[in-house]
Amino acid sequence: MSPLFVLYVRDQTAAASFYRTVLDRAPILDVSGMTEFDLGGSRLGLMPEAGIARLLAIDVSSSTRRAELYLPVDDPAAFHRRALAAGATELSPLTQRDWGDDDAYSQDLDGHVLAFARRST
């Protein structure tokens, strides 16, 4: 498992510039809606607030939902079911996404967003 930690940011360009300086490295992905940095075994993603609002229909601009743990797993449906059984709230069922993954989103007990994903087949 190689996790992707996603921070919801007000300004993707400014956040990308900040982390480029702080991490002293170029992003491995920098497209409209997502910038990613390799952290050596995991990745840091920067997603604009508007992007997550469009994806999950939630407003994070004044919310405690400020971060996402995106976990690539073999069986995202099973992980999602376990999260819901443990008390998570479903934000989106398992769905094929336009970036090539099938993923399901939930919210943990503290309001953090969890995504369980696999590459679409």
N, CA, C and O atoms as a GROMACS GRO file, in nm:
protein
  484
    1MET      N    1   0.085  -0.117   0.000
    1MET     CA    2   0.000   0.000   0.000
    1MET      C    3   0.090   0.124   0.000
    1MET      O    4   0.179   0.137   0.084
    2SER      N    5   0.065   0.211  -0.094
    2SER     CA    6   0.140   0.336  -0.104
    2SER      C    7   0.041   0.452  -0.091
    2SER      O    8  -0.018   0.493  -0.191
    3PRO      N    9   0.022   0.505   0.030
    3PRO     CA   10  -0.083   0.604   0.053
    3PRO      C   11  -0.056   0.738  -0.014
    3PRO      O   12   0.058   0.780  -0.034
    4LEU      N   13  -0.167   0.804  -0.046
    4LEU     CA   14  -0.165   0.940  -0.096
    4LEU      C   15  -0.238   1.026   0.006
    4LEU      O   16  -0.357   1.006   0.031
    5PHE      N   17  -0.168   1.120   0.066
    5PHE     CA   18  -0.227   1.212   0.162
    5PHE      C   19  -0.267   1.338   0.085
    5PHE      O   20  -0.182   1.402   0.024
    6VAL      N   21  -0.395   1.372   0.088
    6VAL     CA   22  -0.445   1.484   0.009
    6VAL      C   23  -0.486   1.597   0.103
    6VAL      O   24  -0.567   1.578   0.194
    7LEU      N   25  -0.430   1.713   0.079
    7LEU     CA   26  -0.468   1.834   0.152
    7LEU      C   27  -0.559   1.916   0.061
    7LEU      O   28  -0.526   1.937  -0.056
    8TYR      N   29  -0.671   1.963   0.114
    8TYR     CA   30  -0.759   2.051   0.039
    8TYR      C   31  -0.709   2.193   0.056
    8TYR      O   32  -0.694   2.241   0.168
    9VAL      N   33  -0.682   2.261  -0.054
    9VAL     CA   34  -0.617   2.392  -0.051
    9VAL      C   35  -0.704   2.497  -0.120
    9VAL      O   36  -0.781   2.466  -0.211
   10ARG      N   37  -0.691   2.621  -0.073
   10ARG     CA   38  -0.766   2.731  -0.134
   10ARG      C   39  -0.712   2.765  -0.273
   10ARG      O   40  -0.789   2.793  -0.365
   11ASP      N   41  -0.579   2.763  -0.288
   11ASP     CA   42  -0.515   2.804  -0.412
   11ASP      C   43  -0.410   2.698  -0.448
   11ASP      O   44  -0.304   2.692  -0.387
   12GLN      N   45  -0.441   2.615  -0.548
   12GLN     CA   46  -0.353   2.504  -0.585
   12GLN      C   47  -0.216   2.555  -0.630
   12GLN      O   48  -0.114   2.496  -0.593
   13THR      N   49  -0.212   2.662  -0.707
   13THR     CA   50  -0.084   2.714  -0.757
   13THR      C   51   0.004   2.762  -0.642
   13THR      O   52   0.124   2.732  -0.637
   14ALA      N   53  -0.055   2.837  -0.550
   14ALA     CA   54   0.022   2.887  -0.436
   14ALA      C   55   0.068   2.772  -0.347
   14ALA      O   56   0.182   2.771  -0.301
   15ALA      N   57  -0.020   2.675  -0.322
   15ALA     CA   58   0.016   2.560  -0.239
   15ALA      C   59   0.126   2.478  -0.306
   15ALA      O   60   0.219   2.433  -0.239
   16ALA      N   61   0.116   2.458  -0.437
   16ALA     CA   62   0.219   2.381  -0.509
   16ALA      C   63   0.354   2.452  -0.500
   16ALA      O   64   0.457   2.388  -0.480
   17SER      N   65   0.353   2.583  -0.515
   17SER     CA   66   0.478   2.660  -0.504
   17SER      C   67   0.537   2.648  -0.364
   17SER      O   68   0.658   2.631  -0.348
   18PHE      N   69   0.452   2.657  -0.263
   18PHE     CA   70   0.496   2.645  -0.124
   18PHE      C   71   0.562   2.508  -0.101
   18PHE      O   72   0.673   2.502  -0.049
   19TYR      N   73   0.494   2.400  -0.140
   19TYR     CA   74   0.549   2.266  -0.114
   19TYR      C   75   0.669   2.235  -0.203
   19TYR      O   76   0.757   2.159  -0.163
   20ARG      N   77   0.673   2.293  -0.323
   20ARG     CA   78   0.792   2.276  -0.408
   20ARG      C   79   0.914   2.333  -0.335
   20ARG      O   80   1.021   2.272  -0.337
   21THR      N   81   0.898   2.448  -0.271
   21THR     CA   82   1.006   2.511  -0.196
   21THR      C   83   1.038   2.432  -0.069
   21THR      O   84   1.154   2.401  -0.043
   22VAL      N   85   0.936   2.399   0.008
   22VAL     CA   86   0.957   2.329   0.135
   22VAL      C   87   1.020   2.192   0.114
   22VAL      O   88   1.114   2.155   0.185
   23LEU      N   89   0.971   2.116   0.016
   23LEU     CA   90   1.021   1.981  -0.008
   23LEU      C   91   1.146   1.980  -0.097
   23LEU      O   92   1.213   1.878  -0.109
   24ASP      N   93   1.176   2.094  -0.158
   24ASP     CA   94   1.291   2.107  -0.248
   24ASP      C   95   1.288   2.004  -0.360
   24ASP      O   96   1.388   1.938  -0.389
   25ARG      N   97   1.170   1.992  -0.421
   25ARG     CA   98   1.153   1.900  -0.534
   25ARG      C   99   1.035   1.941  -0.618
   25ARG      O  100   0.943   2.010  -0.572
   26ALA      N  101   1.039   1.898  -0.743
   26ALA     CA  102   0.930   1.926  -0.836
   26ALA      C  103   0.818   1.823  -0.814
   26ALA      O  104   0.844   1.710  -0.772
   27PRO      N  105   0.696   1.862  -0.843
   27PRO     CA  106   0.586   1.765  -0.832
   27PRO      C  107   0.599   1.657  -0.939
   27PRO      O  108   0.655   1.680  -1.046
   28ILE      N  109   0.546   1.540  -0.908
   28ILE     CA  110   0.542   1.431  -1.006
   28ILE      C  111   0.417   1.439  -1.092
   28ILE      O  112   0.408   1.375  -1.197
   29LEU      N  113   0.319   1.517  -1.047
   29LEU     CA  114   0.196   1.542  -1.122
   29LEU      C  115   0.155   1.686  -1.090
   29LEU      O  116   0.153   1.727  -0.974
   30ASP      N  117   0.122   1.760  -1.194
   30ASP     CA  118   0.076   1.898  -1.173
   30ASP      C  119  -0.022   1.932  -1.284
   30ASP      O  120   0.016   1.986  -1.389
   31VAL      N  121  -0.148   1.901  -1.260
   31VAL     CA  122  -0.255   1.926  -1.356
   31VAL      C  123  -0.366   2.002  -1.285
   31VAL      O  124  -0.369   2.009  -1.162
   32SER      N  125  -0.455   2.057  -1.361
   32SER     CA  126  -0.568   2.127  -1.302
   32SER      C  127  -0.645   2.031  -1.212
   32SER      O  128  -0.694   1.928  -1.258
   33GLY      N  129  -0.655   2.063  -1.085
   33GLY     CA  130  -0.728   1.979  -0.991
   33GLY      C  131  -0.642   1.894  -0.900
   33GLY      O  132  -0.693   1.842  -0.801
   34MET      N  133  -0.512   1.876  -0.931
   34MET     CA  134  -0.428   1.794  -0.843
   34MET      C  135  -0.281   1.817  -0.872
   34MET      O  136  -0.237   1.816  -0.987
   35THR      N  137  -0.207   1.838  -0.766
   35THR     CA  138  -0.061   1.840  -0.770
   35THR      C  139  -0.015   1.733  -0.672
   35THR      O  140  -0.065   1.725  -0.560
   36GLU      N  141   0.082   1.651  -0.714
   36GLU     CA  142   0.133   1.544  -0.627
   36GLU      C  143   0.285   1.552  -0.617
   36GLU      O  144   0.354   1.579  -0.715
   37PHE      N  145   0.333   1.526  -0.497
   37PHE     CA  146   0.476   1.517  -0.470
   37PHE      C  147   0.508   1.377  -0.419
   37PHE      O  148   0.436   1.323  -0.335
   38ASP      N  149   0.616   1.319  -0.469
   38ASP     CA  150   0.665   1.190  -0.420
   38ASP      C  151   0.735   1.213  -0.286
   38ASP      O  152   0.826   1.295  -0.276
   39LEU      N  153   0.691   1.139  -0.185
   39LEU     CA  154   0.753   1.150  -0.052
   39LEU      C  155   0.836   1.026  -0.019
   39LEU      O  156   0.876   1.008   0.096
   40GLY      N  157   0.861   0.941  -0.118
   40GLY     CA  158   0.939   0.821  -0.094
   40GLY      C  159   0.858   0.716  -0.020
   40GLY      O  160   0.874   0.700   0.101
   41GLY      N  161   0.771   0.646  -0.088
   41GLY     CA  162   0.685   0.545  -0.027
   41GLY      C  163   0.543   0.592  -0.008
   41GLY      O  164   0.452   0.511   0.012
   42SER      N  165   0.522   0.721  -0.016
   42SER     CA  166   0.388   0.778  -0.013
   42SER      C  167   0.391   0.906  -0.096
   42SER      O  168   0.497   0.949  -0.142
   43ARG      N  169   0.274   0.966  -0.115
   43ARG     CA  170   0.267   1.089  -0.194
   43ARG      C  171   0.183   1.193  -0.120
   43ARG      O  172   0.094   1.160  -0.041
   44LEU      N  173   0.214   1.318  -0.145
   44LEU     CA  174   0.135   1.430  -0.094
   44LEU      C  175   0.061   1.489  -0.212
   44LEU      O  176   0.121   1.527  -0.312
   45GLY      N  177  -0.072   1.499  -0.199
   45GLY     CA  178  -0.155   1.560  -0.302
   45GLY      C  179  -0.213   1.692  -0.254
   45GLY      O  180  -0.244   1.708  -0.136
   46LEU      N  181  -0.227   1.784  -0.346
   46LEU     CA  182  -0.288   1.914  -0.318
   46LEU      C  183  -0.407   1.930  -0.412
   46LEU      O  184  -0.391   1.940  -0.533
   47MET      N  185  -0.528   1.932  -0.355
   47MET     CA  186  -0.650   1.942  -0.434
   47MET      C  187  -0.723   2.070  -0.398
   47MET      O  188  -0.744   2.098  -0.279
   48PRO      N  189  -0.763   2.148  -0.496
   48PRO     CA  190  -0.838   2.270  -0.467
   48PRO      C  191  -0.971   2.237  -0.399
   48PRO      O  192  -1.034   2.135  -0.427
   49GLU      N  193  -1.012   2.325  -0.308
   49GLU     CA  194  -1.140   2.306  -0.240
   49GLU      C  195  -1.254   2.287  -0.340
   49GLU      O  196  -1.344   2.206  -0.317
   50ALA      N  197  -1.251   2.360  -0.449
   50ALA     CA  198  -1.357   2.348  -0.550
   50ALA      C  199  -1.359   2.207  -0.611
   50ALA      O  200  -1.466   2.158  -0.649
   51GLY      N  201  -1.243   2.143  -0.620
   51GLY     CA  202  -1.236   2.008  -0.677
   51GLY      C  203  -1.307   1.906  -0.590
   51GLY      O  204  -1.382   1.823  -0.641
   52ILE      N  205  -1.284   1.910  -0.461
   52ILE     CA  206  -1.349   1.814  -0.372
   52ILE      C  207  -1.497   1.846  -0.359
   52ILE      O  208  -1.579   1.756  -0.343
   53ALA      N  209  -1.532   1.975  -0.367
   53ALA     CA  210  -1.673   2.014  -0.363
   53ALA      C  211  -1.747   1.957  -0.485
   53ALA      O  212  -1.860   1.912  -0.473
   54ARG      N  213  -1.682   1.960  -0.601
   54ARG     CA  214  -1.742   1.904  -0.723
   54ARG      C  215  -1.750   1.752  -0.715
   54ARG      O  216  -1.851   1.692  -0.754
   55LEU      N  217  -1.646   1.690  -0.664
   55LEU     CA  218  -1.638   1.544  -0.660
   55LEU      C  219  -1.738   1.483  -0.562
   55LEU      O  220  -1.807   1.387  -0.595
   56LEU      N  221  -1.745   1.539  -0.441
   56LEU     CA  222  -1.827   1.479  -0.336
   56LEU      C  223  -1.943   1.566  -0.290
   56LEU      O  224  -2.017   1.529  -0.199
   57ALA      N  225  -1.961   1.680  -0.352
   57ALA     CA  226  -2.069   1.773  -0.316
   57ALA      C  227  -2.063   1.812  -0.168
   57ALA      O  228  -2.165   1.818  -0.100
   58ILE      N  229  -1.941   1.839  -0.120
   58ILE     CA  230  -1.924   1.888   0.016
   58ILE      C  231  -1.842   2.016   0.011
   58ILE      O  232  -1.750   2.028  -0.069
   59ASP      N  233  -1.876   2.111   0.096
   59ASP     CA  234  -1.803   2.237   0.105
   59ASP      C  235  -1.701   2.224   0.217
   59ASP      O  236  -1.737   2.209   0.334
   60VAL      N  237  -1.573   2.231   0.182
   60VAL     CA  238  -1.469   2.218   0.283
   60VAL      C  239  -1.409   2.353   0.320
   60VAL      O  240  -1.320   2.359   0.406
   61SER      N  241  -1.455   2.460   0.258
   61SER     CA  242  -1.393   2.590   0.282
   61SER      C  243  -1.404   2.636   0.426
   61SER      O  244  -1.315   2.704   0.476
   62SER      N  245  -1.511   2.600   0.494
   62SER     CA  246  -1.526   2.638   0.636
   62SER      C  247  -1.554   2.514   0.720
   62SER      O  248  -1.624   2.520   0.820
   63SER      N  249  -1.498   2.403   0.679
   63SER     CA  250  -1.527   2.273   0.740
   63SER      C  251  -1.405   2.218   0.813
   63SER      O  252  -1.293   2.265   0.794
   64THR      N  253  -1.430   2.118   0.896
   64THR     CA  254  -1.320   2.045   0.956
   64THR      C  255  -1.262   1.943   0.859
   64THR      O  256  -1.157   1.886   0.885
   65ARG      N  257  -1.329   1.919   0.748
   65ARG     CA  258  -1.278   1.828   0.646
   65ARG      C  259  -1.169   1.900   0.567
   65ARG      O  260  -1.198   1.968   0.469
   66ARG      N  261  -1.047   1.884   0.608
   66ARG     CA  262  -0.937   1.954   0.544
   66ARG      C  263  -0.835   1.858   0.485
   66ARG      O  264  -0.738   1.902   0.423
   67ALA      N  265  -0.855   1.727   0.503
   67ALA     CA  266  -0.755   1.632   0.455
   67ALA      C  267  -0.822   1.502   0.412
   67ALA      O  268  -0.933   1.471   0.454
   68GLU      N  269  -0.750   1.429   0.329
   68GLU     CA  270  -0.799   1.301   0.277
   68GLU      C  271  -0.686   1.201   0.278
   68GLU      O  272  -0.572   1.234   0.244
   69LEU      N  273  -0.716   1.079   0.317
   69LEU     CA  274  -0.622   0.968   0.308
   69LEU      C  275  -0.671   0.880   0.194
   69LEU      O  276  -0.776   0.817   0.204
   70TYR      N  277  -0.594   0.875   0.086
   70TYR     CA  278  -0.631   0.801  -0.035
   70TYR      C  279  -0.547   0.674  -0.039
   70TYR      O  280  -0.426   0.679  -0.061
   71LEU      N  281  -0.612   0.561  -0.017
   71LEU     CA  282  -0.541   0.433  -0.002
   71LEU      C  283  -0.567   0.341  -0.120
   71LEU      O  284  -0.680   0.296  -0.140
   72PRO      N  285  -0.464   0.310  -0.199
   72PRO     CA  286  -0.477   0.210  -0.304
   72PRO      C  287  -0.479   0.071  -0.240
   72PRO      O  288  -0.386   0.034  -0.169
   73VAL      N  289  -0.586  -0.004  -0.266
   73VAL     CA  290  -0.602  -0.137  -0.207
   73VAL      C  291  -0.656  -0.232  -0.314
   73VAL      O  292  -0.705  -0.189  -0.418
   74ASP      N  293  -0.645  -0.362  -0.288
   74ASP     CA  294  -0.694  -0.462  -0.384
   74ASP      C  295  -0.846  -0.467  -0.391
   74ASP      O  296  -0.901  -0.490  -0.498
   75ASP      N  297  -0.914  -0.446  -0.279
   75ASP     CA  298  -1.060  -0.458  -0.274
   75ASP      C  299  -1.120  -0.336  -0.203
   75ASP      O  300  -1.152  -0.344  -0.084
   76PRO      N  301  -1.135  -0.225  -0.275
   76PRO     CA  302  -1.185  -0.104  -0.210
   76PRO      C  303  -1.324  -0.121  -0.150
   76PRO      O  304  -1.354  -0.058  -0.048
   77ALA      N  305  -1.408  -0.202  -0.209
   77ALA     CA  306  -1.543  -0.224  -0.155
   77ALA      C  307  -1.536  -0.285  -0.016
   77ALA      O  308  -1.613  -0.246   0.072
   78ALA      N  309  -1.447  -0.381   0.004
   78ALA     CA  310  -1.435  -0.445   0.135
   78ALA      C  311  -1.384  -0.345   0.240
   78ALA      O  312  -1.436  -0.341   0.352
   79PHE      N  313  -1.284  -0.266   0.204
   79PHE     CA  314  -1.235  -0.164   0.298
   79PHE      C  315  -1.344  -0.063   0.332
   79PHE      O  316  -1.360  -0.024   0.447
   80HIS      N  317  -1.418  -0.022   0.230
   80HIS     CA  318  -1.525   0.076   0.249
   80HIS      C  319  -1.633   0.018   0.342
   80HIS      O  320  -1.680   0.087   0.433
   81ARG      N  321  -1.671  -0.107   0.320
   81ARG     CA  322  -1.772  -0.172   0.407
   81ARG      C  323  -1.723  -0.176   0.551
   81ARG      O  324  -1.799  -0.148   0.644
   82ARG      N  325  -1.596  -0.210   0.570
   82ARG     CA  326  -1.542  -0.216   0.707
   82ARG      C  327  -1.542  -0.078   0.772
   82ARG      O  328  -1.572  -0.064   0.890
   83ALA      N  329  -1.509   0.024   0.694
   83ALA     CA  330  -1.511   0.161   0.748
   83ALA      C  331  -1.652   0.198   0.791
   83ALA      O  332  -1.671   0.254   0.899
   84LEU      N  333  -1.751   0.168   0.708
   84LEU     CA  334  -1.890   0.200   0.742
   84LEU      C  335  -1.934   0.122   0.865
   84LEU      O  336  -2.003   0.177   0.952
   85ALA      N  337  -1.896  -0.005   0.873
   85ALA     CA  338  -1.933  -0.088   0.988
   85ALA      C  339  -1.869  -0.036   1.117
   85ALA      O  340  -1.923  -0.053   1.226
   86ALA      N  341  -1.752   0.027   1.103
   86ALA     CA  342  -1.682   0.080   1.220
   86ALA      C  343  -1.732   0.219   1.260
   86ALA      O  344  -1.684   0.276   1.358
   87GLY      N  345  -1.827   0.273   1.185
   87GLY     CA  346  -1.887   0.401   1.222
   87GLY      C  347  -1.862   0.516   1.127
   87GLY      O  348  -1.905   0.628   1.153
   88ALA      N  349  -1.794   0.490   1.016
   88ALA     CA  350  -1.771   0.596   0.917
   88ALA      C  351  -1.903   0.633   0.849
   88ALA      O  352  -1.999   0.555   0.850
   89THR      N  353  -1.906   0.751   0.792
   89THR     CA  354  -2.020   0.798   0.715
   89THR      C  355  -1.986   0.792   0.567
   89THR      O  356  -1.880   0.838   0.526
   90GLU      N  357  -2.075   0.734   0.488
   90GLU     CA  358  -2.048   0.724   0.344
   90GLU      C  359  -2.063   0.860   0.278
   90GLU      O  360  -2.163   0.930   0.297
   91LEU      N  361  -1.962   0.898   0.199
   91LEU     CA  362  -1.968   1.020   0.119
   91LEU      C  363  -1.994   0.988  -0.027
   91LEU      O  364  -2.059   1.065  -0.097
   92SER      N  365  -1.943   0.872  -0.074
   92SER     CA  366  -1.966   0.829  -0.212
   92SER      C  367  -1.940   0.679  -0.219
   92SER      O  368  -1.837   0.631  -0.172
   93PRO      N  369  -2.034   0.604  -0.279
   93PRO     CA  370  -2.010   0.460  -0.296
   93PRO      C  371  -1.900   0.436  -0.400
   93PRO      O  372  -1.854   0.529  -0.465
   94LEU      N  373  -1.859   0.312  -0.414
   94LEU     CA  374  -1.757   0.274  -0.511
   94LEU      C  375  -1.803   0.317  -0.651
   94LEU      O  376  -1.909   0.275  -0.699
   95THR      N  377  -1.721   0.400  -0.715
   95THR     CA  378  -1.756   0.459  -0.844
   95THR      C  379  -1.631   0.467  -0.930
   95THR      O  380  -1.522   0.491  -0.880
   96GLN      N  381  -1.648   0.448  -1.062
   96GLN     CA  382  -1.536   0.467  -1.153
   96GLN      C  383  -1.516   0.617  -1.174
   96GLN      O  384  -1.611   0.689  -1.204
   97ARG      N  385  -1.392   0.663  -1.156
   97ARG     CA  386  -1.361   0.806  -1.166
   97ARG      C  387  -1.290   0.836  -1.296
   97ARG      O  388  -1.234   0.747  -1.360
   98ASP      N  389  -1.293   0.962  -1.336
   98ASP     CA  390  -1.234   1.001  -1.464
   98ASP      C  391  -1.082   1.001  -1.464
   98ASP      O  392  -1.021   1.017  -1.569
   99TRP      N  393  -1.017   0.982  -1.348
   99TRP     CA  394  -0.871   0.975  -1.344
   99TRP      C  395  -0.820   0.831  -1.349
   99TRP      O  396  -0.701   0.807  -1.333
  100GLY      N  397  -0.912   0.735  -1.371
  100GLY     CA  398  -0.870   0.597  -1.394
  100GLY      C  399  -0.877   0.505  -1.274
  100GLY      O  400  -0.829   0.392  -1.281
  101ASP      N  401  -0.936   0.549  -1.165
  101ASP     CA  402  -0.952   0.465  -1.046
  101ASP      C  403  -1.099   0.439  -1.019
  101ASP      O  404  -1.186   0.517  -1.056
  102ASP      N  405  -1.124   0.327  -0.955
  102ASP     CA  406  -1.253   0.299  -0.892
  102ASP      C  407  -1.230   0.327  -0.744
  102ASP      O  408  -1.138   0.270  -0.685
  103ASP      N  409  -1.311   0.414  -0.684
  103ASP     CA  410  -1.290   0.442  -0.543
  103ASP      C  411  -1.420   0.472  -0.471
  103ASP      O  412  -1.521   0.509  -0.531
  104ALA      N  413  -1.414   0.454  -0.340
  104ALA     CA  414  -1.526   0.483  -0.252
  104ALA      C  415  -1.476   0.578  -0.144
  104ALA      O  416  -1.364   0.565  -0.095
  105TYR      N  417  -1.560   0.674  -0.108
  105TYR     CA  418  -1.523   0.775  -0.010
  105TYR      C  419  -1.611   0.764   0.114
  105TYR      O  420  -1.732   0.741   0.105
  106SER      N  421  -1.548   0.781   0.229
  106SER     CA  422  -1.621   0.787   0.356
  106SER      C  423  -1.555   0.893   0.444
  106SER      O  424  -1.449   0.946   0.411
  107GLN      N  425  -1.620   0.920   0.555
  107GLN     CA  426  -1.567   1.016   0.651
  107GLN      C  427  -1.548   0.945   0.783
  107GLN      O  428  -1.639   0.879   0.833
  108ASP      N  429  -1.429   0.958   0.841
  108ASP     CA  430  -1.401   0.890   0.968
  108ASP      C  431  -1.469   0.962   1.084
  108ASP      O  432  -1.539   1.061   1.064
  109LEU      N  433  -1.448   0.913   1.204
  109LEU     CA  434  -1.516   0.965   1.322
  109LEU      C  435  -1.477   1.109   1.355
  109LEU      O  436  -1.550   1.178   1.426
  110ASP      N  437  -1.362   1.154   1.304
  110ASP     CA  438  -1.314   1.290   1.330
  110ASP      C  439  -1.335   1.384   1.212
  110ASP      O  440  -1.289   1.498   1.215
  111GLY      N  441  -1.402   1.337   1.108
  111GLY     CA  442  -1.432   1.422   0.993
  111GLY      C  443  -1.332   1.416   0.880
  111GLY      O  444  -1.348   1.488   0.781
  112HIS      N  445  -1.228   1.332   0.890
  112HIS     CA  446  -1.132   1.318   0.780
  112HIS      C  447  -1.193   1.232   0.670
  112HIS      O  448  -1.270   1.140   0.697
  113VAL      N  449  -1.158   1.263   0.548
  113VAL     CA  450  -1.208   1.188   0.433
  113VAL      C  451  -1.115   1.070   0.406
  113VAL      O  452  -0.993   1.086   0.400
  114LEU      N  453  -1.175   0.952   0.389
  114LEU     CA  454  -1.102   0.830   0.353
  114LEU      C  455  -1.146   0.787   0.213
  114LEU      O  456  -1.265   0.785   0.183
  115ALA      N  457  -1.050   0.753   0.129
  115ALA     CA  458  -1.080   0.699  -0.003
  115ALA      C  459  -1.007   0.567  -0.018
  115ALA      O  460  -0.887   0.558   0.007
  116PHE      N  461  -1.081   0.465  -0.059
  116PHE     CA  462  -1.023   0.333  -0.089
  116PHE      C  463  -1.035   0.314  -0.239
  116PHE      O  464  -1.144   0.325  -0.294
  117ALA      N  465  -0.922   0.283  -0.306
  117ALA     CA  466  -0.920   0.287  -0.451
  117ALA      C  467  -0.839   0.174  -0.513
  117ALA      O  468  -0.751   0.114  -0.450
  118ARG      N  469  -0.871   0.146  -0.638
  118ARG     CA  470  -0.788   0.057  -0.722
  118ARG      C  471  -0.800   0.110  -0.864
  118ARG      O  472  -0.895   0.180  -0.899
  119ARG      N  473  -0.701   0.075  -0.946
  119ARG     CA  474  -0.704   0.115  -1.086
  119ARG      C  475  -0.823   0.048  -1.154
  119ARG      O  476  -0.850  -0.070  -1.130
  120SER      N  477  -0.893   0.123  -1.237
  120SER     CA  478  -1.007   0.068  -1.311
  120SER      C  479  -0.958  -0.036  -1.409
  120SER      O  480  -0.849  -0.026  -1.464
  121THR      N  481  -1.041  -0.136  -1.430
  121THR     CA  482  -1.004  -0.241  -1.525
  121THR      C  483  -1.087  -0.232  -1.651
  121THR      O  484  -1.069  -0.313  -1.742
   0.00000   0.00000   0.00000
